[in-house]
Amino acid sequence: MTNLSTNYLGLKLNNPLIVSSSGLTNSVEKIKKLEELGAGAVILKSLFEEQIQAEAGHMISDNSYPEAQDYLLQYTKSNSVEEYLQLIENAKKAVSMPVIASINCITASDWINFADDIAKAGADALELNIYFLPTQKEFSSEKYEDLYYDVITKVRKKTRIPVAIKIGMQFTNLVKLIHNLYIRGANGVVLFNRFFAPDIDIENMKFTVANVFSSPADIRDSLRWVGIISDQVEKMDIAASTGIHDGKAVIKQILAGAKAVQMCSVLYMQGVEKIPVIRKELETWMEQHHFKSIEEFRGKLNLRQIPDPSIYERTQFMKHYSSYQ
Ligand SMILES: Cc1cc2nc3c(=O)[nH]c(=O)nc-3n(C[C@H](O)[C@H](O)[C@H](O)COP(=O)(O)O)c2cc1C
């Protein structure tokens, strides 16, 4: 018998396929369907720090951008914090797979008090999507990174619920950053978030939005770093994310060391019915290779198998690029 179960953030998942935080996970009906189709866990649609702050009566008063205030008030009205707690409670009653809440944040401010409400509502874990664009030359890199440390340190003081940090990959020393998050109490890391990206309409000379969905080729950065982090920060659980569109990508990420994978774009583009297809691909591959459990092959191809990644990278680079004349 092939056992697809995995342990992520101290939670037992029936299989490693997690549905990412998005509109795919914003209602109990959708979440129930995802479980029926065989998802291993869900990350709820994110609640934004600004929503929590606004409802707590902060921020609105000292925000110097009136347009932003209007938007915030509008947004908050239709996405209340209370509704979010209700969603957690109802989802927990409706499904047996883990339900992980998500907060999108940029500061370590008052919103952190809310982390405990999330735990009390019954969420199995909390994913923190931390992102802000470093655009100020007055700020050192360390100062930006301190913000990530502040968030996890303060959240850890508020609640014992398992916490994963969802990050982008643009850090000078990702290994050190993730190690520091681990020693401050993070249980897992999501590699990587895919951010809203701008494009330019050259006819109208205006900023527009680039494609919000990933493509299968987008797996490569995540794959490299999952392979490095699973060796260098061994105790940190990793959920691979971005560009995972089929069973092959899931297998690659587990071979690199991921404990679970998150999927979003493929489910928007091909429908949530893709979940059992991907699950079957994983199961069939495991049977063909005589693996009875995920742990038997997880990390088999991580950095430990490639002792000097710089030489590996450089050799490959020389080999492949020299063949193009
Ligand atoms: C329509 C849409 C909505 C999303 N909403 C959220 C969100 O609320 N919170 C979050 O952390 N990520 C959000 N994301 C990012 C996804 O969770 C995921 O990290 C990203 O799309 C990369 O995975 P993929 O390549 O499987 O799409 C969203 C993505 C899409 C396409």
The ligand as an SDF file (V2000), in Angstrom:
LIG
                    3D

 31 33  0  0  0  0  0  0  0  0999 V2000
   -6.1270   34.9800   -8.0280 C   0  0  0  0  0  0  0  0  0  0  0  0
   -5.0690   34.8050   -6.9870 C   0  0  0  0  0  0  0  0  0  0  0  0
   -5.3270   35.1900   -5.6530 C   0  0  0  0  0  0  0  0  0  0  0  0
   -4.3380   35.0490   -4.6870 C   0  0  0  0  0  0  0  0  0  0  0  0
   -4.5960   35.4310   -3.3970 N   0  0  0  0  0  0  0  0  0  0  0  0
   -3.6390   35.2490   -2.4380 C   0  0  0  0  0  0  0  0  0  0  0  0
   -3.8850   35.5770   -1.0800 C   0  0  0  0  0  0  0  0  0  0  0  0
   -4.9510   36.0560   -0.6900 O   0  0  0  0  0  0  0  0  0  0  0  0
   -2.8860   35.3570   -0.1860 N   0  0  0  0  0  0  0  0  0  0  0  0
   -1.6790   34.8180   -0.5370 C   0  0  0  0  0  0  0  0  0  0  0  0
   -0.8150   34.6120    0.3330 O   0  0  0  0  0  0  0  0  0  0  0  0
   -1.4230   34.4950   -1.8230 N   0  0  0  0  0  0  0  0  0  0  0  0
   -2.3570   34.6960   -2.7670 C   0  0  0  0  0  0  0  0  0  0  0  0
   -2.0870   34.3550   -4.0570 N   0  0  0  0  0  0  0  0  0  0  0  0
   -0.7930   33.7320   -4.3830 C   0  0  0  0  0  0  0  0  0  0  0  0
   -0.9360   32.2030   -4.3870 C   0  0  0  0  0  0  0  0  0  0  0  0
   -1.3080   31.7280   -3.1100 O   0  0  0  0  0  0  0  0  0  0  0  0
    0.3700   31.5100   -4.8050 C   0  0  0  0  0  0  0  0  0  0  0  0
    1.3600   31.7520   -3.8320 O   0  0  0  0  0  0  0  0  0  0  0  0
    0.9020   31.9750   -6.1560 C   0  0  0  0  0  0  0  0  0  0  0  0
   -0.1380   32.1000   -7.1020 O   0  0  0  0  0  0  0  0  0  0  0  0
    1.9680   31.0230   -6.6890 C   0  0  0  0  0  0  0  0  0  0  0  0
    1.4820   29.7040   -6.8360 O   0  0  0  0  0  0  0  0  0  0  0  0
    1.0100   29.1190   -8.2760 P   0  0  0  0  0  0  0  0  0  0  0  0
    2.1610   29.1700   -9.1720 O   0  0  0  0  0  0  0  0  0  0  0  0
    0.5480   27.7300   -7.9610 O   0  0  0  0  0  0  0  0  0  0  0  0
   -0.1050   30.0060   -8.7310 O   0  0  0  0  0  0  0  0  0  0  0  0
   -3.0740   34.5000   -5.0530 C   0  0  0  0  0  0  0  0  0  0  0  0
   -2.8380   34.1060   -6.3800 C   0  0  0  0  0  0  0  0  0  0  0  0
   -3.8150   34.2550   -7.3380 C   0  0  0  0  0  0  0  0  0  0  0  0
   -3.5080   33.8200   -8.7550 C   0  0  0  0  0  0  0  0  0  0  0  0
  1  2  1  0
  2  3  1  0
  2 30  2  0
  3  4  2  0
  4  5  1  0
  4 28  1  0
  5  6  2  0
  6  7  1  0
  6 13  1  0
  7  8  2  0
  7  9  1  0
  9 10  1  0
 10 11  2  0
 10 12  1  0
 12 13  2  0
 13 14  1  0
 14 15  1  0
 14 28  1  0
 15 16  1  0
 16 17  1  0
 16 18  1  0
 18 19  1  0
 18 20  1  0
 20 21  1  0
 20 22  1  0
 22 23  1  0
 23 24  1  0
 24 25  2  0
 24 26  1  0
 24 27  1  0
 28 29  2  0
 29 30  1  0
 30 31  1  0
M  END
$$$$
